[in-house]
Structures are given as C-alpha cells and as structure tokens.
Amino acid sequence: MFKYFVLYFFLFLQISNSQFTNLPSFDEKKIRFGYYIGFNQYDFKINYNVNPEYSIKINRGTGINVGLIGELKINDNIRLSVEPGLYSNNKELIFNERSQFTNYNDTLWKVKSNNIHLPILIKYSSKRVGNIKPYLKGGFSTSLNLGNVDNNLESYGLVNNHFNKTNFYYELSFGIDFYLRYFKFSPSVRGVFSIRNEKKKNIPDNPWTGYVDKLFTRAIFVNFSFY
C-alpha cells in the first residue's frame, strides 16, 4: 500500500505545480457521472456471550471493487453521491476451540463475499486550489451478499445459514480531486462499519457460533474514481 501513497504524493506535486488550470468549468454541471475501481479488505468485529479460551481467528483477504458514480450538485461545496458497485472478497474464519471438533476441516470456514453495494453519501469539498480539491464524504449504505460460506456443517445436521445476506453500514472517507487535462481523477480511502448484527437469530447452539453474541463487518476501501 505504501507504493500507492508515494504515487499520490508525486502526482500531487506534479499537478499542484502546474502553471495551467485544467478543466476550469468542470464543476459547474448540475449532474456528473463517473466510475471507480479499487480494492478492499473486510474484517469482522465479534462480540462473545462469554470469554472463550481461544477466540475466532480471521484471515483477511484483499478483494476488488468496481462501480458507477452519480453526483448531484447541491452547492459549490456539497454534492449528493450515489455509488452502486460490486465488491468481491474472500476471508477465512478459524475456530480454535478444537476440542469441540472431529477433524481440522471442521475448524475452517471460507467466507466468500460478492456484495452488491449501494452507498448514498454526502460529499463536502474544500475550495479548489489550482488543480486539486480535497474532500470528505460520509453517509449510509446497504448491501446484498450473493456469496456463500464453505464449511462442514451439513455433516453435523446443521444448516449452512448462519449469516444475514443483507447488511447496513455507515461510511466515512477522505479523498482528493485531481483535475487533469482531460478528466478528473479522485483517489480515496474509506472506512465502512456495519450497524446490523450479521449473526442470524434463533441459530441452534453449536460449537461454531454458539458463543458468539454479535458479529459486525468492518472494511477498508481504497477507490480510484474517474469522471
């Protein structure tokens, strides 16, 4: 990730030192469309009913984000942004209470996520200086997970259906608009925090999720947007 920040730094220097103002009337349009591509890393925040001897270990993976952007200008500093996209990610849950399980394969869940993600955000931008304009963005979002969980529950007579497919989040991000010669480029870093317990209710007591009270998604998105 360090190499990306180095790239941003040199890009910032090049654009800010430019003698010409690129796209001077770019932000005058009422409605603006774009697209983004990026990468993500998902995690879980787990609250337990009781303190386990060994907590659940999470092996995080890096996934891909792609989507579209629609922006509505409210005033010179504020825009309403809708950013539907597809977010793909894989991670592993390792259950370390191994005295409860028959074999090692029972301790591993592979969580495959293909989320249709729909954020509705407010973008607040500072005053443009030359060819750059920093901004903050925040709001709420929902997602539908089309993926599944690979585990060995069926051999124990349990249904593989422990997580809710739909989720709700609040999001906060920071980014910079770079006005290039022909288009606007906007890298950003975003934190995403679920506000819904993803563990389903009325799950029978079991060695895997029986001692889990609540489970929430936490994620980091790094997106590269083009307008």
N, C-alpha and C positions, 0 to 999 in steps of 0.2 A: 504493500500500500504506500510505502514511503516514496517510491518512484513516481506515483501519481501526483503527490503533493509537490515534488520537485518540478514536474511538468507544469503544474498550475502556476508555480512561482515564476518560472521563466516566461510562460505565456502572459502572465500578469505584467511583468516588466516590459515585454515587447509591446503590448497593447497600450499600456499607460504612457509609454514614452513616444507613442505615435504622434506625428505632427498634424494628422488629419482626424477629423471627427467622422467615424464611419456610421452609416445609416442614421443620419440626424433626425429623420422624421419617423423612425421605426415604431416608436411607442405611441404614436398618435392614433393608430387604428383602434376602434372600439373592441373588436374581436380578433384574436390571434390564435393560430393553431400551430402545433409542433409535434414532435415525437421524442422519445427518450429510450436509451439503452443503458444498462448498468449492471451492477452485481449486488448481491445481498448476503447477509448471514443471519440466520434465525437461531433463537435460543428459547429456552423455557425458564420461567420463574416458577418454582414448585414450592407450595406450602404443604407441610405434612400434618396429619392428625396427631401423630406422636413422633418424637425424635427417633428416626431409625438408626440402627447400628451402622449401616452403610447407606449413604444417600444415593439417589439415582445419578449416574454419570451421563453427561450429554456430550457426544462428539459432534461438533458443529461442522457443517459443510458450507461451501460457497456456491451460491446459485446465480441465476441470470434474471434480469428484469427487462421487459420490453413493453412499450405502451404509447399511448397518444396523449396529447395535451390540448385542452381548450381553455383559453383565458378570456375573461370579460373585464374590460377596464371600468373601474368604479370612479377613480380619480387619478391624478398624476402619480400617486404613491401606492394605491391599493388596487389589487385585482382579485377577482374570484377565479379559482383554477380548478378544473376537473381533469383528473389524470387516470383514466381506466387503463389497466395493464394486466399482463400475465407474469407472475412471479414463480419461478421454479426453484426448488431447493430440496436437498436430502440431508437428513441428520439421523443419528443413532441414539437410542436410549439403552443404557446398560444397567440392568438391575443387579445390584451387588449382594443382595441377601441370598446367596447361592445355596444355603442350607434348605431353602424352600423349593428348589427346583430339581428336576430329574437329570437334566443334562445342560451343557453350556449353551446350546442353541436357544434354550428357553429364556435365557437372560438377556437376549438381544432383540430389540425392536428397531426396524428400519422404517423411519417416518419419511414418506415421500409426499412432498407438497407441490401441487400445481394450483396456485391460487389465482382466481380471477379477482383482482384487487381494484376497488373503486374509492379513491380519496376525493373529498370535496374540501378545498383548502382556501385560506385567505393568504395572499402574498403581499407583504409590505416591503416596498423598495425604498432605499435611500435616494438622495439626489444623485443623478448621473454626473460622474466626474470623468471627462474625456470619453474613453471608450469602455468604461467599467461602471457597474452599478450593483453593489451588494444588496442582498435581500434576506428577509426572514419569511418563513412560510409555516403555517400551522393549521390544524383542523382535525376533522374526523374522517374515518374510512370504514368500509366493511369489505369482507372477502368471503369467497366460496371456494373451499378446497376440493379439487377434483381428484386428488391423490388418495393413497391408502397407506396402511401400516402393515408391513410384513412381520408376522410373529408366529408363534406356535400355539395360539390359544385354542384352536379348534380341537387339537388332540386332547385337551382337557375339558372339552364340552362347553367352552365359553365362546361367546360371540365376539368377533373382532370388530367392536364398535364402541370404543371407549371415549372417543373424542368427538366434539361437535364439529360439523362441517362448516358452519358459518361462524364468523367472528366479527367483533367490532373493536376499533382502535382509536387512539388519538395519536397525532403525528406532529413532530417539530423538526424543522430543517433550516439549514443555513446554506446559502449559495451566492454565487457571483455571476451576473450577466456580463459577458464579454461581447462587445459589438465588433464583429469582424467586417470584412469588406462586403461580403455578400449575404451573411446570415448572422444570427445571434447564437452564441454558444454559452450554455449555462450548466456548469458542474455544481453538484450539491451533495451534502451529507445529511441524512435524515434518520432520526430515531423514531421507532414505531412501537407502541405499547398497547397490548390488548386490555380491554376493560371487561371482558366476559370470561368467566371460568370455562375453560375448554374441556374439563373433565365432565362427562355426562353424569346426570343424577341417576340414582337407582341402579348403579352398577353393582352386581353381586360382590361380596367380599372375596378378595383373591390376593395371592402373593405379589402381584404386579402393582396394581393401583389401589389396593385396599387401604393402605396407609397414606394415600395422597388425598389431601383435602381440596386444594385448588391448584390449577395449573394455568399459567398465563404466558402468552407469546411475547417475546422481546426480539426486536430485529433492528439491524442497521442496513440502510440502503445507500449506496453511492450511485447516483444517476448522472448521466451526461445528456443534456437536453439540447435540441436543435430547433430553431424557429426560422 
